[in-house]
């Protein structure tokens, strides 16, 4: 536990603003933006969502949307056929089973079309303020390099991190993994000489 607490403190100092890089104004917008971010950059999603959310301001509007119209609006995010189909089906279920409001439990969120644990955790942590562990590609790679987990499967990594991360720090820790992955611990060319947690990292300490 001493190791993880030191890592958390160093990352908090290095990245004081641990915020989600997706732009959103409410819980539904965060849910949909996160679905759109699959295999797509957050920057690209942020270019698409202002017009999308203007056209479809709530779950009912998305539920009643034509698939081809949503596809056209989100085309540049990639995999738009699947994403459009899932977003519409997801919003239909939210309207039919949750009175148009995004639910706030892992079980209910992952029962929605197109919503996996990563998306559910992000919504639970950022929108509802609940302890969450968002395991994205940055988190998978960096936590393995540090030595916090030996697993490659997101669900197993989530379990490993939940066992060592203080619940009130877990959500921000995952955001900082993303920031650190973009700025320093870059895939295939980590800048270990510039890393604030180098001495606490299994990989970095050997460089």
For each residue, the residues with C-beta under 8 A, 3 or more apart:
1: 4 5 164
2: 5 6
3: 6 7 200
4: 1 7 8 148 164 165
5: 1 2 8 9 166
6: 2 3 9 10 197 200
7: 3 4 10 11 146 197 200
8: 4 5 11 12 165 166 169 173
9: 5 6 12 13
10: 6 7 13 14 196 197 200
11: 7 8 14 15 173 176 180 196 197
12: 8 9 15 16 18 172 176
13: 9 10 16 196
14: 10 11 176 180 196
15: 11 12 18 175 176 179 180
16: 12 13
17:
18: 12 15 172 173 175 176 179
19: 175
20: 24 30 122 126 175
21: 42 43 46 178
22: 30 33 34 37 42 45 46 49
23: 33 46 49 50
24: 20 29 30 33 49
25: 29 53
26: 29 30
27: 30 31 101 102 123 127 128
28: 31 32 58 59 91 94 102
29: 24 25 26 32 33 49 53
30: 20 22 24 26 27 33 34 122 123 126 127
31: 27 28 34 35 90 102 115 119 123 127
32: 28 29 35 36 49 52 53 62 87 90
33: 22 23 24 29 30 36 37 45 46 49
34: 22 30 31 37 118 119 122 123
35: 31 32 38 83 86 87 90 114 115 119
36: 32 33 40 45 48 49 74 77 83 87
37: 22 33 34 40 41 42 45 77
38: 35 79 83
39: 78 79
40: 36 37 44 45 77 78 79
41: 37 44 45
42: 21 22 37 45 46
43: 21 46 47
44: 40 41 47 48 76 77
45: 22 33 36 37 40 41 42 48 49 77
46: 21 22 23 33 42 43 49 50
47: 43 44 50 76
48: 36 44 45 51 52 73 74 76 77
49: 22 23 24 29 32 33 36 45 46 52 53
50: 23 46 47 53 54
51: 48 54 55 73
52: 32 48 49 55 56 70 73 74
53: 25 29 32 49 50 56 57
54: 50 51 57
55: 51 52 61 73
56: 52 53 61 62 65 70
57: 53 54 61
58: 28 61 62 100
59: 28 62 63 91 94 95 100 101 102
60: 63 64 91 95 100
61: 55 56 57 58 64 65
62: 32 56 58 59 65 70 87 88 90 91
63: 59 60 88 91 92 94 95
64: 60 61
65: 56 61 62 69 70 88
66: 69 70
67: 70 71 84 85 88
68: 71 72
69: 65 66 72 73
70: 52 56 62 65 66 67 73 74 84 87 88
71: 67 68 74 75 80 81 84
72: 68 69 75
73: 48 51 52 55 69 70
74: 36 48 52 70 71 77 80 83 84 87
75: 71 72 80
76: 44 47 48
77: 36 37 40 44 45 48 74 80 83
78: 39 40
79: 38 39 40 82 83
80: 71 74 75 77 83 84
81: 71 84 85
82: 79 85 86 114
83: 35 36 38 74 77 79 80 86 87 114
84: 67 70 71 74 80 81 87 88
85: 67 81 82 88 89 113
86: 35 82 83 89 90 113 114
87: 32 35 36 62 70 74 83 84 90 91 114
88: 62 63 65 67 70 84 85 91 92
89: 85 86 92 93 113 114
90: 31 32 35 62 86 87 93 94 112 113 114 115
91: 28 59 60 62 63 87 88 94 95
92: 63 88 89 95 96
93: 89 90 96 97 98 111 112 113
94: 28 59 63 90 91 97 98 100 101 102 103 112
95: 59 60 63 91 92 98 99 100
96: 92 93
97: 93 94
98: 93 94 95 101 102 103 108
99: 95
100: 58 59 60 94 95
101: 27 59 94 98
102: 27 28 31 59 94 98 109 123 127
103: 94 98 108 109 112
104: 108 109 124 127 128 130
105: 108 109 124
106: 109 110 117 120 121 124
107: 110 111
108: 98 103 104 105 111 112
109: 102 103 104 105 106 112 115 119 120 123 124
110: 106 107 115 116 117 120
111: 93 107 108 115
112: 90 93 94 103 108 109 115
113: 85 86 89 90 93
114: 35 82 83 86 87 89 90 119
115: 31 35 90 109 110 111 112 119 120
116: 110 119 120
117: 106 110 120 121 135 154 155 158
118: 34 121 122 134 135 136 154
119: 31 34 35 109 114 115 116 122 123
120: 106 109 110 115 116 117 123 124
121: 106 117 118 124 125 132 133 134 135 158 174
122: 20 30 34 118 119 125 126 132 134
123: 27 30 31 34 102 109 119 120 126 127 128
124: 104 105 106 109 120 121 127 128 130 132
125: 121 122 128 129 130 131 132 134 170 171 174
126: 20 30 122 123 132 171
127: 27 30 31 102 104 123 124
128: 27 104 123 124 125
129: 125
130: 104 124 125
131: 125 167 168 170 171
132: 121 122 124 125 126 170 171 174
133: 121 158 161 162 165 170 171 174
134: 118 121 122 125 139 171 174 175
135: 117 118 121 139 140 154 155 157 158 161 174
136: 118 139 140 174 177 178
137: 140 141 181 187
138: 141 142 177 178 180 181 182 185
139: 134 135 136 142 143 157 161 174 177 178 181
140: 135 136 137 143 144 152 154 157
141: 137 138 144 145 181 185 187
142: 138 139 145 146 177 180 181 185
143: 139 140 146 148 149 157 160 161 177
144: 140 141 147 148 149 150 151 152
145: 141 142 185 190 201 202 203 204
146: 7 142 143 197 200 201 202 203 204
147: 144 201 202 203
148: 4 143 144 160 161 164
149: 143 144 156 157 160 161
150: 144
151: 144 156 157 160
152: 140 144 156 157
153: 156 157
154: 117 118 135 140 157 158
155: 117 135 158 159
156: 149 151 152 153 159 160
157: 135 139 140 143 149 151 152 153 154 160 161
158: 117 121 133 135 154 155 161 162
159: 155 156 162 163
160: 143 148 149 151 156 157 163 164
161: 133 135 139 143 148 149 157 158 164 165 170 173
162: 133 158 159 165 170
163: 159 160
164: 1 4 148 160 161
165: 4 8 133 161 162 169 170 173
166: 5 8 169 170
167: 131 170
168: 131
169: 8 165 166 172 173
170: 125 131 132 133 161 162 165 166 167 173 174
171: 125 126 131 132 133 134 174 175
172: 12 18 169 175 176
173: 8 11 18 161 165 169 170 176 177
174: 121 125 132 133 134 135 136 139 170 171 177 178
175: 15 18 19 20 134 171 172 178 179
176: 11 12 14 15 18 172 173 179 180
177: 136 138 139 142 143 173 174 180 181
178: 21 136 138 139 174 175 181 182
179: 15 18 175 176 182 183
180: 11 14 15 138 142 176 177 183 184 185 195
181: 137 138 139 141 142 177 178 184 185 186 187
182: 138 178 179 186
183: 179 180 186
184: 180 181 190 191 194 195 196
185: 138 141 142 145 180 181 190 191 195
186: 181 182 183 189 190 191
187: 137 141 181 190
188:
189: 186
190: 145 184 185 186 187 195 203 204
191: 184 185 186 194 195
192: 195 198 201 203 204 207
193: 198 207
194: 184 191
195: 180 184 185 190 191 192 198 201 204
196: 10 11 13 14 184
197: 6 7 10 11 146 200 201 204
198: 192 193 195 201 204 205 207
199: 204 205
200: 3 6 7 10 146 197 204 205
201: 145 146 147 192 195 197 198 204 205
202: 145 146 147 205 206
203: 145 146 147 190 192 206 207
204: 145 146 190 192 195 197 198 199 200 201 207
205: 198 199 200 201 202
206: 202 203
207: 192 193 198 203 204
